[in-house]
């Protein structure tokens, strides 16, 4: 339902898959605040993809199996297993992804997670992709993040 000035009145308005990121502005902002991270709609997958230097950081899409939007994130193997055990109804094996390295967050159950956990997972996914890039590329994208992540990597 729309007002005369085109503002949405009804929260049940269907948003096309290409605009799924508009339902989650905090998540969208969190990804885009990272240097070099780009969000775009991938037509052939009917999904919204966040990338860094053409590498997938995350995938945001609607999933019929869970009747929910889901966010696929790349995480450390040990974190994936632990998170799936802790939140079995909210964090599951990555949908259409490598089940060892990727997990899906079922977004209609996001309130079951601690408040800042989704942001920590987004940051971790970005960190894994960023640190997997060649050092010269890291330096071009963000010299400060490269130095910060270099210190963090030694502490893991």
One Martini backbone bead per residue (centre of mass of N, CA, C, O) as a GRO file, in nm:
protein
  156
    1UNK     BB    1   0.097   0.035   0.022
    2UNK     BB    2   0.043   0.379  -0.086
    3UNK     BB    3   0.110   0.686  -0.090
    4UNK     BB    4   0.118   0.971  -0.268
    5UNK     BB    5   0.450   1.001  -0.195
    6UNK     BB    6   0.563   0.688  -0.201
    7UNK     BB    7   0.515   0.570   0.076
    8UNK     BB    8   0.526   0.321   0.298
    9UNK     BB    9   0.266   0.151   0.490
   10UNK     BB   10   0.319  -0.153   0.426
   11UNK     BB   11   0.527  -0.420   0.539
   12UNK     BB   12   0.408  -0.639   0.307
   13UNK     BB   13   0.562  -0.548   0.083
   14UNK     BB   14   0.698  -0.649  -0.205
   15UNK     BB   15   1.034  -0.718  -0.263
   16UNK     BB   16   1.249  -0.748  -0.482
   17UNK     BB   17   1.530  -0.933  -0.510
   18UNK     BB   18   1.711  -0.685  -0.601
   19UNK     BB   19   1.606  -0.539  -0.302
   20UNK     BB   20   1.675  -0.703  -0.035
   21UNK     BB   21   1.875  -0.499   0.109
   22UNK     BB   22   1.643  -0.297   0.206
   23UNK     BB   23   1.552  -0.479   0.457
   24UNK     BB   24   1.884  -0.446   0.550
   25UNK     BB   25   2.047  -0.169   0.623
   26UNK     BB   26   2.258  -0.258   0.838
   27UNK     BB   27   2.392  -0.476   0.670
   28UNK     BB   28   2.463  -0.308   0.426
   29UNK     BB   29   2.639  -0.100   0.576
   30UNK     BB   30   2.847  -0.298   0.692
   31UNK     BB   31   2.965  -0.382   0.425
   32UNK     BB   32   3.013  -0.085   0.290
   33UNK     BB   33   3.231   0.010   0.512
   34UNK     BB   34   3.415  -0.164   0.358
   35UNK     BB   35   3.679  -0.169   0.178
   36UNK     BB   36   3.574  -0.258  -0.155
   37UNK     BB   37   3.283  -0.312  -0.100
   38UNK     BB   38   3.026  -0.467  -0.303
   39UNK     BB   39   2.690  -0.426  -0.415
   40UNK     BB   40   2.493  -0.673  -0.609
   41UNK     BB   41   2.297  -0.793  -0.865
   42UNK     BB   42   2.242  -1.138  -0.959
   43UNK     BB   43   2.052  -1.252  -1.201
   44UNK     BB   44   2.123  -1.564  -1.237
   45UNK     BB   45   2.061  -1.598  -0.905
   46UNK     BB   46   1.863  -1.409  -0.761
   47UNK     BB   47   2.084  -1.214  -0.606
   48UNK     BB   48   2.269  -1.066  -0.346
   49UNK     BB   49   2.610  -0.935  -0.372
   50UNK     BB   50   2.914  -0.941  -0.191
   51UNK     BB   51   3.225  -0.783  -0.280
   52UNK     BB   52   3.592  -0.846  -0.318
   53UNK     BB   53   3.765  -0.845  -0.581
   54UNK     BB   54   3.548  -1.066  -0.702
   55UNK     BB   55   3.484  -1.176  -0.417
   56UNK     BB   56   3.291  -1.349  -0.206
   57UNK     BB   57   3.140  -1.249   0.104
   58UNK     BB   58   2.819  -1.241   0.029
   59UNK     BB   59   2.470  -1.366   0.047
   60UNK     BB   60   2.149  -1.231  -0.049
   61UNK     BB   61   1.838  -1.414   0.002
   62UNK     BB   62   1.575  -1.605  -0.092
   63UNK     BB   63   1.420  -1.889   0.090
   64UNK     BB   64   1.192  -2.142   0.066
   65UNK     BB   65   1.273  -2.354   0.278
   66UNK     BB   66   1.265  -2.108   0.514
   67UNK     BB   67   1.086  -1.867   0.453
   68UNK     BB   68   1.349  -1.674   0.393
   69UNK     BB   69   1.593  -1.480   0.443
   70UNK     BB   70   1.945  -1.502   0.356
   71UNK     BB   71   2.290  -1.523   0.490
   72UNK     BB   72   2.590  -1.574   0.339
   73UNK     BB   73   2.892  -1.687   0.512
   74UNK     BB   74   3.228  -1.667   0.564
   75UNK     BB   75   3.393  -1.901   0.782
   76UNK     BB   76   3.537  -2.053   1.014
   77UNK     BB   77   3.516  -2.376   1.072
   78UNK     BB   78   3.491  -2.370   1.386
   79UNK     BB   79   3.265  -2.155   1.386
   80UNK     BB   80   3.051  -2.300   1.228
   81UNK     BB   81   3.004  -2.536   1.421
   82UNK     BB   82   2.943  -2.374   1.678
   83UNK     BB   83   2.705  -2.200   1.570
   84UNK     BB   84   2.520  -2.439   1.485
   85UNK     BB   85   2.497  -2.548   1.777
   86UNK     BB   86   2.390  -2.282   1.919
   87UNK     BB   87   2.202  -2.205   1.631
   88UNK     BB   88   2.010  -2.429   1.466
   89UNK     BB   89   1.762  -2.219   1.365
   90UNK     BB   90   1.970  -1.980   1.237
   91UNK     BB   91   2.237  -2.156   1.184
   92UNK     BB   92   2.347  -2.293   0.877
   93UNK     BB   93   2.425  -2.436   0.619
   94UNK     BB   94   2.530  -2.342   0.327
   95UNK     BB   95   2.351  -2.232   0.067
   96UNK     BB   96   2.500  -2.337  -0.215
   97UNK     BB   97   2.760  -2.415  -0.048
   98UNK     BB   98   3.026  -2.466   0.128
   99UNK     BB   99   2.970  -2.629   0.432
  100UNK     BB  100   3.244  -2.563   0.578
  101UNK     BB  101   3.276  -2.232   0.506
  102UNK     BB  102   2.957  -2.197   0.508
  103UNK     BB  103   2.687  -1.989   0.628
  104UNK     BB  104   2.342  -1.954   0.725
  105UNK     BB  105   2.128  -1.685   0.792
  106UNK     BB  106   1.816  -1.666   0.933
  107UNK     BB  107   1.645  -1.365   0.925
  108UNK     BB  108   1.365  -1.436   1.077
  109UNK     BB  109   1.580  -1.527   1.338
  110UNK     BB  110   1.776  -1.292   1.438
  111UNK     BB  111   1.664  -1.249   1.739
  112UNK     BB  112   1.824  -1.514   1.850
  113UNK     BB  113   2.062  -1.331   1.847
  114UNK     BB  114   2.299  -1.159   1.938
  115UNK     BB  115   2.313  -0.838   1.857
  116UNK     BB  116   2.635  -0.837   1.735
  117UNK     BB  117   2.687  -1.102   1.572
  118UNK     BB  118   2.628  -1.025   1.275
  119UNK     BB  119   2.864  -0.820   1.262
  120UNK     BB  120   3.092  -1.020   1.325
  121UNK     BB  121   3.035  -1.203   1.078
  122UNK     BB  122   3.079  -0.994   0.861
  123UNK     BB  123   3.370  -0.921   0.941
  124UNK     BB  124   3.483  -1.209   0.906
  125UNK     BB  125   3.423  -1.244   0.607
  126UNK     BB  126   3.591  -1.008   0.514
  127UNK     BB  127   3.860  -1.094   0.641
  128UNK     BB  128   3.896  -1.359   0.480
  129UNK     BB  129   3.903  -1.226   0.202
  130UNK     BB  130   4.117  -1.008   0.242
  131UNK     BB  131   4.352  -1.211   0.346
  132UNK     BB  132   4.337  -1.376   0.059
  133UNK     BB  133   4.476  -1.157  -0.066
  134UNK     BB  134   4.705  -0.998  -0.199
  135UNK     BB  135   4.907  -0.769  -0.053
  136UNK     BB  136   4.888  -0.553  -0.277
  137UNK     BB  137   4.579  -0.543  -0.278
  138UNK     BB  138   4.539  -0.468   0.013
  139UNK     BB  139   4.695  -0.202  -0.005
  140UNK     BB  140   4.503  -0.069  -0.216
  141UNK     BB  141   4.241  -0.086  -0.050
  142UNK     BB  142   4.387  -0.099   0.268
  143UNK     BB  143   4.644  -0.020   0.465
  144UNK     BB  144   4.509  -0.024   0.751
  145UNK     BB  145   4.376  -0.304   0.738
  146UNK     BB  146   4.625  -0.468   0.681
  147UNK     BB  147   4.767  -0.405   0.949
  148UNK     BB  148   4.545  -0.496   1.139
  149UNK     BB  149   4.520  -0.792   1.021
  150UNK     BB  150   4.808  -0.880   1.069
  151UNK     BB  151   4.787  -0.874   1.376
  152UNK     BB  152   4.540  -1.064   1.404
  153UNK     BB  153   4.660  -1.315   1.265
  154UNK     BB  154   4.884  -1.360   1.489
  155UNK     BB  155   4.651  -1.408   1.724
  156UNK     BB  156   4.509  -1.686   1.606
   0.00000   0.00000   0.00000
